[in-house]
Amino acid sequence: AEDGIRDVERSRGLGDVYKRQNAEYMGYQQFRRMTEDHLNIIELLKEEMATDEVTFKVNAIHRLTMVVMAVDRQQTYDRLIPFLDNLVRKEEDEVLFAIAEELGKFYSLLDNKLVLLPLLEVLCCVDETVVREQAVKSLAKISEALTSADIQNVFAQMVIRLSTTDSLPSRISSINLLSPCYKRAGTQKEKLRKRFIELCKEETPLIRKSCALTIGNLATQIEKEYVLAELMPILKQLTADEQDAIRVICVESLIPIVRYLTKEENQRYILAILLTLFEDKSWKVRLNIAKNFAELSTAFGKDITDANLVAKFALLLKDVEADVRTAAVLNLKQSLKSIGVEKIHSILLVPLSSLIQDSNFIVKAGLAQTLCELSTIMKKEVITQKIVPMLVELIKDEHHEVKMGVLQGLQAVAVVVGPELFSGALLMSLANLMKEPQWRVRMAVISLAAHISKEFGKEFYTKNIETIFMLYLVDTASSVRESGVEMLEILAAEFKADWVINGFLPKAMEVLNKEKIGYLHRIAVLSSIAGLASVLTKEQIASSIIPILLKYCKDPIPNVKFCVAKLIKKIMPKLDPQTVTSKIKPLLTEMSGDADKDVQYYAKTCLLYTSDAADDTPCVDLGG
């Protein structure tokens, strides 16, 4: 690694073992039969472990819980534990991982759980990282079931023993075991703290890295007087470490410590450390600050954030690294509750406005989302004078990701600003976006148009949005047309039947009656019209919708004809039986003899529905 830290190499075959477990050496049923026949289960386990095939060994180990349940406790202590003790000193890493995992499962079946600690202590010293980590996890689980006396006299002694060996893996394991045992370590607490401090000062980067990972959670377990007196100097040392990977980790470790300390203690001990990290020479450290700023600002509280952190955060918005700027601008959305509105206005809006010209489109896409989120807390004058002009610029950006960021947040801005937001430049930009090559942008415009029209009412829709919204009917992308049909139903439910008959249908017929309209666009219009049936009465459907659908039962394109048959079937429950019998059934009968097989199928399926509708009985969906 660039930072000079080398993790212990992980096994490449461990995952493959579990992928091959269908090749069971002995299935559960066979195992159960042997148990019922009173065979010696432990001897059977030994026989299975004598094979050279790793897969079979792993499968056998994963039945350890069944073995423990099948034999009495004394046999477990006298025969099984010694056998496992022998295995952990010689087996392959895949088998050792399985043993570490199983020890953390069947410990609850034993009265004397301490017998498992020596096995796991051996596994904590293994070079293979995943084995060692699993052993630590199992020990942490077992520690919860131990008495305080066991923790003090046995568990804590084991941790100290691991921390003092020459083995690098065992010292790393001891660091990770400090948090689970410290609170109940009694007279061993001082030794544990002393060993941790000594490990933090080791020359080996990997040890210091493990300490940096642990110090945050460990500090919440230690008495506050020792945190302030002993851990604070160590924390300051780690945050100034020559290895940038260690400083990166320290950023996240600060969060639980800040939560644990009081406001005054944070101001005295932690604030200076964090402010130094904001300007760290490594961009990776600054990146981690940007990613975790929301949690840090929440932990410090609004007063300290406004007074000390916001100005430093503004520097991250202007960072030379695009990744840092992106993380900062995105994380700002989650930090708004911890920052005063005046600070946003006076300190952050200027660096945010400079990001409009950023060379990285991901930064600008994040900026668009953040500006929309800011609109939910800023004063209306600030939004209209400063934020909206920035959004207008961003929505013209050449990258569709940036445009999408604006479109997805504009509804929230509109709720605050009101309908006047969509006048002038922004409304013109929305109209221009319907010519955007990326269909997702056009679909987002249609969705936005529908939702803001629902928010501001029928008059607003007719005056400002109708021309833009109706373009979905002739869009080249099927997803846009389908989305438009769905959005239309939302508008119809809001604007009611009068708007459907006098507002939408005349406009739709204008599109439908154009000479060069393609068949896919005819289907979109017809689908839209049929979708409006939910807000109309039977009489209105019969007079306004059915004549249009029946006309296109004779369309020259088969796709249109069978689409009409499907639409008629969909609205059948809303139709009057007389209309079905007199108008629909004859045309469907004619279509059932069509030359196209698909038209025949959908017409015949719909005919079954006409019989049910004429009888005024419930329909059963037959598919299609």
C-alpha positions as CSV (number, residue, x, y, z in Angstrom):
1,A,0.0,0.0,0.0
2,E,1.1,3.6,-0.7
3,D,1.0,4.4,3.0
4,G,3.5,1.7,3.9
5,I,0.9,-0.4,5.9
6,R,0.6,-4.0,4.8
7,D,-2.3,-6.1,6.0
8,V,-1.8,-9.7,6.6
9,E,-2.6,-11.5,3.4
10,R,-6.0,-13.1,3.3
11,S,-6.8,-16.6,2.1
12,R,-8.2,-16.7,-1.4
13,G,-9.9,-20.1,-1.0
14,L,-12.1,-19.6,2.0
15,G,-15.1,-18.4,0.1
16,D,-14.8,-21.3,-2.3
17,V,-15.2,-23.8,0.5
18,Y,-18.7,-22.5,1.2
19,K,-19.7,-22.5,-2.4
20,R,-18.9,-26.3,-2.6
21,Q,-21.0,-27.3,0.4
22,N,-23.5,-29.1,-1.8
23,A,-20.9,-31.8,-2.0
24,E,-21.8,-33.0,1.6
25,Y,-19.6,-35.8,2.9
26,M,-22.3,-37.0,5.2
27,G,-25.8,-35.5,5.2
28,Y,-27.8,-34.5,8.3
29,Q,-30.1,-37.5,8.0
30,Q,-27.2,-40.0,8.0
31,F,-25.7,-38.2,11.0
32,R,-29.1,-38.4,12.8
33,R,-29.4,-42.1,12.1
34,M,-26.0,-42.8,13.5
35,T,-26.8,-40.8,16.6
36,E,-30.0,-42.8,17.1
37,D,-28.0,-46.0,16.7
38,H,-25.8,-44.8,19.7
39,L,-22.6,-44.8,17.7
40,N,-19.7,-42.8,19.2
41,I,-20.3,-39.3,17.7
42,I,-16.9,-37.9,18.7
43,E,-15.1,-40.9,17.1
44,L,-17.2,-40.3,14.0
45,L,-16.1,-36.6,14.0
46,K,-12.5,-37.7,14.3
47,E,-12.9,-40.1,11.4
48,E,-14.3,-37.3,9.2
49,M,-11.5,-34.9,10.2
50,A,-8.9,-37.6,9.0
51,T,-9.7,-36.9,5.4
52,D,-7.5,-34.8,3.2
53,E,-10.4,-33.0,1.6
54,V,-10.9,-29.5,3.1
55,T,-14.5,-29.3,2.1
56,F,-15.4,-32.4,4.1
57,K,-13.6,-31.1,7.1
58,V,-15.4,-27.8,7.1
59,N,-18.7,-29.5,6.7
60,A,-17.9,-31.8,9.7
61,I,-16.9,-28.8,11.8
62,H,-20.2,-27.0,11.0
63,R,-21.9,-30.0,12.7
64,L,-20.1,-29.3,16.0
65,T,-23.3,-27.9,17.6
66,M,-25.1,-31.2,16.8
67,V,-22.2,-33.1,18.3
68,V,-22.3,-31.1,21.5
69,M,-26.1,-31.6,21.8
70,A,-25.8,-35.4,21.2
71,V,-23.2,-36.2,23.9
72,D,-23.2,-35.4,27.6
73,R,-21.3,-32.4,28.9
74,Q,-18.5,-34.5,30.5
75,Q,-17.6,-36.1,27.1
76,T,-17.5,-32.6,25.6
77,Y,-15.0,-31.4,28.3
78,D,-13.0,-34.6,28.4
79,R,-12.8,-35.6,24.7
80,L,-14.2,-33.0,22.3
81,I,-12.4,-30.0,23.7
82,P,-9.0,-31.7,23.7
83,F,-9.6,-32.9,20.1
84,L,-10.4,-29.4,19.0
85,D,-7.4,-28.1,20.8
86,N,-5.3,-30.4,18.7
87,L,-7.1,-29.3,15.5
88,V,-6.5,-25.5,16.0
89,R,-2.8,-26.1,16.1
90,K,-2.4,-27.8,12.8
91,E,-5.4,-27.4,10.5
92,E,-5.8,-25.3,7.3
93,D,-7.2,-21.8,7.5
94,E,-10.6,-22.7,6.1
95,V,-11.1,-25.3,8.9
96,L,-9.8,-22.9,11.5
97,F,-12.3,-20.3,10.4
98,A,-15.1,-22.8,10.7
99,I,-13.9,-23.8,14.2
100,A,-13.7,-20.1,15.3
101,E,-17.3,-19.6,14.0
102,E,-18.7,-22.7,15.7
103,L,-17.2,-21.9,19.1
104,G,-19.1,-18.7,19.0
105,K,-22.3,-20.6,18.5
106,F,-22.4,-23.6,20.8
107,Y,-20.8,-21.9,23.8
108,S,-24.3,-21.3,25.3
109,L,-24.8,-25.1,25.6
110,L,-21.9,-25.4,28.0
111,D,-21.9,-24.7,31.8
112,N,-18.2,-24.0,31.8
113,K,-17.6,-21.6,29.0
114,L,-14.1,-20.8,30.0
115,V,-12.9,-24.1,28.5
116,L,-13.3,-22.5,25.0
117,L,-11.0,-19.5,25.8
118,P,-7.7,-21.4,25.2
119,L,-8.9,-22.6,21.8
120,L,-9.9,-19.1,20.7
121,E,-6.7,-17.7,22.2
122,V,-4.7,-19.9,19.8
123,L,-6.9,-18.8,16.9
124,C,-6.3,-15.2,17.8
125,C,-2.6,-15.8,17.0
126,V,-3.2,-17.1,13.5
127,D,-1.7,-15.2,10.6
128,E,-4.9,-15.4,8.5
129,T,-6.8,-12.2,9.1
130,V,-10.4,-13.7,8.7
131,V,-9.6,-16.5,11.1
132,R,-8.3,-14.0,13.7
133,E,-11.2,-11.6,13.3
134,Q,-13.7,-14.5,13.7
135,A,-12.0,-15.7,16.8
136,V,-12.2,-12.1,18.2
137,K,-15.9,-12.0,17.4
138,S,-16.6,-15.3,19.1
139,L,-14.6,-14.2,22.2
140,A,-16.6,-11.0,22.4
141,K,-19.9,-13.0,22.3
142,I,-18.7,-15.4,25.0
143,S,-17.5,-12.5,27.2
144,E,-21.1,-11.4,27.5
145,A,-22.0,-14.7,29.1
146,L,-19.1,-14.7,31.6
147,T,-19.3,-13.5,35.2
148,S,-17.4,-10.4,36.3
149,A,-15.0,-12.6,38.2
150,D,-14.3,-14.7,35.1
151,I,-13.6,-11.5,33.1
152,Q,-11.2,-10.2,35.7
153,N,-9.4,-13.4,36.5
154,V,-9.4,-15.2,33.2
155,F,-10.5,-13.2,30.2
156,A,-8.6,-10.0,31.0
157,Q,-5.5,-12.0,31.8
158,M,-5.8,-13.7,28.4
159,V,-6.0,-10.2,26.7
160,I,-2.9,-9.0,28.5
161,R,-1.1,-12.2,27.6
162,L,-1.9,-11.7,23.9
163,S,-0.8,-8.1,24.0
164,T,2.7,-9.0,25.4
165,T,3.7,-11.7,22.9
166,D,6.1,-11.1,20.0
167,S,3.4,-12.3,17.6
168,L,2.0,-9.4,15.5
169,P,-1.5,-11.1,14.9
170,S,-1.9,-11.8,18.7
171,R,-1.2,-8.2,19.6
172,I,-3.7,-7.0,17.0
173,S,-6.3,-9.4,18.5
174,S,-5.6,-8.1,22.0
175,I,-6.4,-4.6,20.9
176,N,-9.8,-5.6,19.5
177,L,-10.6,-7.5,22.7
178,L,-10.1,-4.5,25.0
179,S,-13.6,-3.0,24.6
180,P,-15.5,-6.2,25.3
181,C,-13.8,-6.8,28.6
182,Y,-12.7,-3.5,30.1
183,K,-15.8,-2.5,32.0
184,R,-15.8,-5.7,34.1
185,A,-12.0,-6.1,34.3
186,G,-11.8,-4.9,37.9
187,T,-8.3,-4.8,39.2
188,Q,-7.0,-5.5,35.7
189,K,-8.2,-2.2,34.2
190,E,-5.0,-0.3,34.9
191,K,-2.9,-3.0,33.2
192,L,-5.3,-3.0,30.2
193,R,-5.0,0.7,29.8
194,K,-1.2,0.6,30.2
195,R,-0.9,-2.1,27.5
196,F,-3.1,-0.2,25.1
197,I,-1.0,3.0,25.5
198,E,2.2,1.0,24.9
199,L,0.7,-0.6,21.8
200,C,-0.3,2.9,20.5
201,K,3.3,3.9,20.6
202,E,4.7,0.8,18.8
203,E,6.8,1.3,15.7
204,T,4.8,-1.2,13.7
205,P,2.2,0.8,11.6
206,L,-0.3,-2.1,11.6
207,I,-0.4,-2.1,15.4
208,R,-1.0,1.7,15.5
209,K,-3.6,1.3,12.8
210,S,-5.5,-1.2,14.9
211,C,-5.3,1.1,17.9
212,A,-6.7,4.0,15.8
213,L,-9.6,1.7,14.8
214,T,-10.3,0.8,18.5
215,I,-9.7,4.0,20.4
216,G,-13.1,5.5,19.7
217,N,-15.2,2.7,21.1
218,L,-12.7,1.9,23.8
219,A,-12.8,5.5,25.1
220,T,-16.6,5.1,25.8
221,Q,-15.9,2.1,28.0
222,I,-13.1,3.7,30.1
223,E,-13.8,6.1,33.0
224,K,-13.8,9.7,31.8
225,E,-11.0,10.8,34.1
226,Y,-8.6,8.3,32.4
227,V,-9.9,9.2,29.0
228,L,-9.0,12.8,29.6
229,A,-5.7,12.1,31.4
230,E,-4.4,9.1,29.4
231,L,-6.2,8.7,26.1
232,M,-6.2,12.3,24.9
233,P,-2.4,12.6,24.5
234,I,-2.5,9.2,22.7
235,L,-5.3,10.4,20.4
236,K,-3.4,13.6,19.6
237,Q,-0.4,11.4,18.8
238,L,-2.4,9.1,16.5
239,T,-4.0,12.0,14.6
240,A,-0.5,13.4,13.9
241,D,0.9,10.0,12.8
242,E,3.2,9.9,9.8
243,Q,1.0,7.3,8.2
244,D,-2.0,8.9,6.5
245,A,-4.0,5.7,6.7
246,I,-3.9,6.0,10.5
247,R,-5.0,9.6,10.4
248,V,-7.9,8.7,8.1
249,I,-9.1,6.1,10.6
250,C,-8.8,8.6,13.5
251,V,-11.5,10.8,11.9
252,E,-14.2,8.2,12.5
253,S,-12.8,7.3,15.9
254,L,-13.4,10.9,17.0
255,I,-17.1,10.6,16.6
256,P,-17.9,8.2,19.6
257,I,-15.4,10.1,21.7
258,V,-17.1,13.5,21.0
259,R,-20.5,11.9,21.9
260,Y,-19.1,10.6,25.1
261,L,-17.5,13.9,26.3
262,T,-19.4,17.0,27.4
263,K,-19.5,20.2,25.3
264,E,-16.8,21.9,27.5
265,E,-14.6,18.8,27.3
266,N,-14.9,18.6,23.6
267,Q,-14.0,22.2,23.3
268,R,-10.9,21.8,25.4
269,Y,-9.6,18.5,24.2
270,I,-11.0,17.5,20.8
271,L,-11.7,20.6,18.8
272,A,-8.1,21.6,18.2
273,I,-7.4,18.0,17.0
274,L,-10.3,18.1,14.5
275,L,-9.5,21.6,13.2
276,T,-6.0,20.4,12.3
277,L,-7.4,17.4,10.4
278,F,-9.5,19.7,8.3
279,E,-6.3,21.0,6.7
280,D,-4.4,17.8,6.7
281,K,-1.8,17.4,3.9
282,S,-3.4,14.1,2.8
283,W,-6.5,14.5,0.6
284,K,-7.7,11.1,2.0
285,V,-7.9,12.6,5.5
286,R,-9.8,15.6,4.2
287,L,-12.1,13.3,2.3
288,N,-13.0,11.3,5.4
289,I,-13.6,14.6,7.3
290,A,-16.0,15.6,4.5
291,K,-17.8,12.2,4.5
292,N,-18.2,12.3,8.3
293,F,-19.0,16.0,8.8
294,A,-22.7,15.4,9.4
295,E,-21.9,13.0,12.3
296,L,-19.2,15.2,13.6
297,S,-21.3,18.4,13.6
298,T,-24.2,16.6,15.2
299,A,-21.9,15.2,18.0
300,F,-20.3,18.6,18.6
301,G,-23.6,20.4,18.6
302,K,-24.8,23.6,16.8
303,D,-22.9,26.1,18.9
304,I,-19.4,24.6,18.3
305,T,-20.3,23.8,14.7
306,D,-21.3,27.4,13.9
307,A,-18.5,29.0,15.8
308,N,-15.6,26.7,14.7
309,L,-16.4,24.1,12.1
310,V,-18.4,25.8,9.4
311,A,-15.6,28.0,8.3
312,K,-13.3,25.0,8.0
313,F,-15.9,23.1,6.1
314,A,-16.1,25.9,3.6
315,L,-12.4,25.1,2.8
316,L,-13.4,21.5,1.8
317,L,-16.0,22.9,-0.7
318,K,-13.0,24.6,-2.4
319,D,-10.6,21.7,-2.0
320,V,-8.2,20.9,-4.9
321,E,-9.4,17.3,-5.0
322,A,-12.8,16.7,-6.8
323,D,-13.6,13.7,-4.5
324,V,-13.3,15.9,-1.4
325,R,-15.5,18.6,-3.0
326,T,-18.1,16.0,-4.0
327,A,-18.2,14.4,-0.5
328,A,-18.4,17.9,1.1
329,V,-21.3,19.1,-1.0
330,L,-23.3,15.9,-0.6
331,N,-22.6,15.7,3.1
332,L,-23.8,19.2,3.6
333,K,-27.4,18.0,3.0
334,Q,-27.2,15.8,6.1
335,S,-25.6,18.5,8.2
336,L,-28.2,21.2,7.8
337,K,-29.8,20.6,11.3
338,S,-26.4,21.3,12.9
339,I,-25.7,24.5,11.1
340,G,-27.4,27.9,11.6
341,V,-29.2,29.4,8.7
342,E,-27.2,32.7,9.0
343,K,-23.9,30.7,8.8
344,I,-25.1,29.0,5.7
345,H,-26.0,32.4,4.2
346,S,-22.8,34.2,5.2
347,I,-20.2,31.5,4.9
348,L,-21.3,28.6,2.7
349,L,-23.3,30.2,-0.2
350,V,-20.2,31.8,-1.7
351,P,-18.1,28.6,-2.1
352,L,-21.3,26.8,-3.2
353,S,-21.9,29.3,-6.0
354,S,-18.3,28.8,-7.2
355,L,-19.0,25.1,-7.7
356,I,-21.4,25.9,-10.6
357,Q,-18.3,26.2,-12.8
358,D,-16.6,23.1,-11.4
359,S,-14.9,20.9,-14.0
360,N,-16.3,17.8,-12.3
361,F,-19.9,17.0,-13.2
362,I,-20.3,14.8,-10.1
363,V,-19.6,17.8,-7.9
364,K,-22.2,19.8,-9.8
365,A,-24.8,17.0,-9.5
366,G,-24.2,17.0,-5.8
367,L,-24.5,20.8,-5.7
368,A,-27.9,20.6,-7.4
369,Q,-29.2,18.2,-4.8
370,T,-27.8,20.3,-1.9
371,L,-29.1,23.6,-3.2
372,C,-32.6,22.1,-3.4
373,E,-32.3,20.8,0.1
374,L,-31.1,24.2,1.4
375,S,-34.3,25.7,0.0
376,T,-36.3,23.9,2.6
377,I,-34.6,25.9,5.5
378,M,-33.6,29.2,3.9
379,K,-35.7,32.4,3.8
380,K,-37.7,32.9,0.6
381,E,-35.8,36.0,-0.4
382,V,-32.5,34.2,-0.2
383,I,-33.9,31.3,-2.3
384,T,-35.3,33.5,-5.0
385,Q,-32.3,35.9,-5.2
386,K,-29.4,33.4,-4.7
387,I,-30.4,29.8,-4.9
388,V,-32.8,29.8,-7.8
389,P,-30.4,31.6,-10.2
390,M,-27.8,28.9,-9.4
391,L,-30.4,26.2,-10.2
392,V,-31.2,27.8,-13.5
393,E,-27.5,27.7,-14.4
394,L,-27.2,24.1,-13.3
395,I,-30.3,22.9,-15.3
396,K,-28.6,24.2,-18.4
397,D,-25.5,22.0,-17.8
398,E,-24.3,19.7,-20.5
399,H,-24.3,16.7,-18.3
400,H,-27.6,15.0,-17.8
401,E,-26.7,13.9,-14.2
402,V,-26.6,17.5,-13.2
403,K,-29.9,18.2,-14.8
404,M,-31.4,15.2,-13.0
405,G,-30.1,16.5,-9.7
406,V,-32.0,19.8,-10.2
407,L,-35.2,18.2,-11.5
408,Q,-35.4,15.8,-8.6
409,G,-35.3,18.6,-6.0
410,L,-37.3,21.3,-7.7
411,Q,-40.6,20.2,-6.2
412,A,-39.2,20.9,-2.7
413,V,-38.1,24.4,-3.9
414,A,-41.5,25.0,-5.4
415,V,-43.3,24.3,-2.2
416,V,-41.3,27.0,-0.4
417,V,-41.2,29.6,-3.2
418,G,-44.6,29.1,-4.7
419,P,-45.9,29.0,-8.3
420,E,-43.8,32.1,-9.2
421,L,-40.8,29.9,-9.3
422,F,-41.9,28.5,-12.6
423,S,-42.0,31.7,-14.6
424,G,-39.4,33.1,-17.0
425,A,-36.1,31.4,-17.3
426,L,-36.8,28.2,-15.3
427,L,-40.0,27.5,-17.2
428,M,-38.2,28.0,-20.5
429,S,-35.5,25.6,-19.3
430,L,-38.1,22.9,-18.6
431,A,-39.5,23.3,-22.1
432,N,-36.0,23.0,-23.6
433,L,-35.3,19.9,-21.5
434,M,-38.1,18.0,-23.4
435,K,-35.7,18.1,-26.3
436,E,-32.9,16.5,-24.2
437,P,-31.5,13.3,-25.8
438,Q,-31.4,11.5,-22.4
439,W,-34.9,10.0,-22.0
440,R,-34.5,9.9,-18.2
441,V,-34.3,13.7,-18.1
442,R,-37.5,14.0,-20.2
443,M,-39.2,11.6,-17.9
444,A,-38.1,13.6,-14.8
445,V,-39.6,16.8,-16.4
446,I,-42.9,15.0,-17.0
447,S,-43.0,13.8,-13.4
448,L,-42.1,17.2,-12.0
449,A,-44.7,18.9,-14.2
450,A,-47.4,16.6,-12.9
451,H,-46.5,17.0,-9.2
452,I,-46.1,20.8,-9.2
453,S,-49.4,21.1,-11.2
454,K,-51.1,19.0,-8.5
455,E,-49.5,21.3,-5.9
456,F,-50.6,24.6,-7.5
457,G,-53.8,23.6,-9.2
458,K,-55.7,23.5,-12.5
459,E,-55.2,27.1,-13.5
460,F,-51.4,27.0,-13.0
461,Y,-51.3,23.8,-15.1
462,T,-53.3,25.3,-17.9
463,K,-51.3,28.5,-18.0
464,N,-47.7,27.2,-17.5
465,I,-47.3,23.5,-17.7
466,E,-49.9,22.1,-20.2
467,T,-47.7,22.6,-23.3
468,I,-44.7,20.9,-21.7
469,F,-46.7,18.0,-20.1
470,M,-48.6,17.1,-23.3
471,L,-45.3,16.4,-25.1
472,Y,-45.1,13.0,-23.4
473,L,-47.7,11.8,-25.9
474,V,-45.3,12.1,-28.8
475,D,-42.1,11.2,-27.0
476,T,-39.8,8.8,-28.7
477,A,-39.1,6.7,-25.5
478,S,-41.7,4.3,-24.3
479,S,-40.7,4.8,-20.7
480,V,-41.5,8.5,-21.0
481,R,-44.9,7.8,-22.6
482,E,-45.7,5.2,-19.9
483,S,-44.7,7.6,-17.1
484,G,-46.9,10.3,-18.7
485,V,-49.9,8.0,-18.6
486,E,-49.3,7.4,-14.9
487,M,-48.8,11.1,-14.2
488,L,-52.0,11.9,-16.1
489,E,-54.0,9.7,-13.8
490,I,-52.6,11.7,-10.8
491,L,-53.7,14.9,-12.5
492,A,-57.2,13.5,-13.4
493,A,-57.8,12.4,-9.8
494,E,-56.9,16.0,-8.6
495,F,-58.6,18.0,-11.4
496,K,-61.8,15.8,-11.7
497,A,-64.1,14.9,-14.6
498,D,-64.8,18.4,-15.9
499,W,-61.1,19.0,-16.7
500,V,-60.8,15.5,-18.3
501,I,-63.7,16.2,-20.7
502,N,-63.2,19.9,-21.4
503,G,-59.4,20.2,-20.8
504,F,-57.4,17.1,-21.6
505,L,-59.6,15.2,-24.2
506,P,-59.7,18.0,-26.8
507,K,-55.9,18.4,-26.6
508,A,-55.4,14.7,-26.8
509,M,-57.6,14.5,-29.9
510,E,-55.6,17.2,-31.6
511,V,-52.5,15.0,-31.2
512,L,-54.5,11.9,-32.3
513,N,-55.8,13.6,-35.4
514,K,-52.4,14.7,-36.8
515,E,-51.7,13.1,-40.2
516,K,-48.2,11.8,-39.5
517,I,-48.6,10.5,-35.9
518,G,-46.9,7.2,-35.5
519,Y,-48.8,4.1,-34.2
520,L,-46.8,4.1,-30.9
521,H,-47.9,7.6,-30.3
522,R,-51.6,6.7,-31.1
523,I,-51.3,3.9,-28.5
524,A,-50.0,6.4,-25.9
525,V,-52.9,8.7,-26.5
526,L,-55.4,5.9,-26.4
527,S,-53.9,4.5,-23.2
528,S,-54.1,8.0,-21.7
529,I,-57.7,8.4,-22.6
530,A,-58.7,4.9,-21.3
531,G,-56.8,5.7,-18.0
532,L,-59.1,8.6,-17.4
533,A,-62.1,6.3,-17.0
534,S,-61.5,6.0,-13.2
535,V,-62.7,9.6,-12.6
536,L,-65.7,9.5,-15.1
537,T,-69.2,8.2,-14.7
538,K,-70.6,5.4,-16.9
539,E,-72.5,8.0,-19.0
540,Q,-69.3,10.1,-19.5
541,I,-67.3,7.1,-20.5
542,A,-69.9,6.0,-23.0
543,S,-70.2,9.4,-24.6
544,S,-66.5,10.6,-24.5
545,I,-64.2,7.6,-24.4
546,I,-65.9,4.6,-26.0
547,P,-66.4,6.3,-29.4
548,I,-62.7,7.1,-29.6
549,L,-61.6,3.5,-28.7
550,L,-64.1,1.9,-31.1
551,K,-62.9,4.1,-33.9
552,Y,-59.4,2.7,-33.5
553,C,-60.6,-0.9,-33.4
554,K,-60.3,-0.5,-37.2
555,D,-56.8,1.0,-37.2
556,P,-54.6,-0.4,-40.0
557,I,-51.9,-1.4,-37.5
558,P,-52.6,-4.6,-35.6
559,N,-50.7,-3.3,-32.5
560,V,-53.1,-0.5,-32.1
561,K,-56.1,-2.8,-32.5
562,F,-55.1,-5.3,-29.9
563,C,-54.0,-2.5,-27.6
564,V,-57.6,-1.1,-27.9
565,A,-59.0,-4.5,-27.0
566,K,-56.8,-4.6,-23.9
567,L,-57.9,-1.1,-22.9
568,I,-61.6,-2.0,-23.3
569,K,-61.1,-5.0,-21.1
570,K,-59.5,-2.8,-18.5
571,I,-62.4,-0.3,-18.3
572,M,-65.1,-3.0,-18.7
573,P,-66.2,-2.9,-15.0
574,K,-67.0,0.9,-15.5
575,L,-69.2,0.3,-18.5
576,D,-73.0,0.2,-18.7
577,P,-74.2,-3.3,-19.9
578,Q,-76.3,-1.7,-22.7
579,T,-73.2,0.0,-24.1
580,V,-71.3,-3.3,-24.0
581,T,-74.0,-5.2,-25.8
582,S,-74.9,-2.6,-28.5
583,K,-71.5,-1.0,-29.3
584,I,-68.6,-3.0,-28.1
585,K,-69.5,-6.7,-28.6
586,P,-70.2,-6.4,-32.4
587,L,-66.8,-4.8,-33.1
588,L,-64.9,-7.3,-30.9
589,T,-66.7,-10.1,-32.7
590,E,-65.4,-8.7,-36.0
591,M,-61.9,-8.3,-34.6
592,S,-61.9,-11.9,-33.4
593,G,-61.8,-12.9,-37.1
594,D,-58.8,-10.5,-37.8
595,A,-55.9,-11.8,-39.9
596,D,-53.5,-11.0,-37.1
597,K,-53.4,-13.7,-34.4
598,D,-52.6,-11.3,-31.6
599,V,-55.7,-9.2,-32.5
600,Q,-57.8,-12.4,-32.5
601,Y,-56.5,-13.4,-29.1
602,Y,-57.1,-10.1,-27.3
603,A,-60.5,-9.6,-29.0
604,K,-61.7,-13.1,-28.0
605,T,-60.4,-12.6,-24.4
606,C,-62.3,-9.3,-24.2
607,L,-65.4,-10.9,-25.6
608,L,-65.5,-13.2,-22.5
609,Y,-65.6,-10.0,-20.5
610,T,-68.4,-8.6,-22.6
611,S,-70.6,-11.5,-21.7
612,D,-69.9,-11.0,-17.9
613,A,-70.5,-7.3,-18.2
614,A,-73.7,-7.8,-20.0
615,D,-74.9,-10.2,-17.3
616,D,-73.6,-7.6,-14.7
617,T,-71.6,-10.3,-12.9
618,P,-68.1,-10.2,-11.5
619,C,-65.3,-10.8,-14.1
620,V,-62.5,-13.3,-13.7
621,D,-59.1,-12.2,-15.3
622,L,-57.9,-14.7,-17.8
623,G,-54.6,-12.9,-18.6
624,G,-53.5,-10.8,-21.4
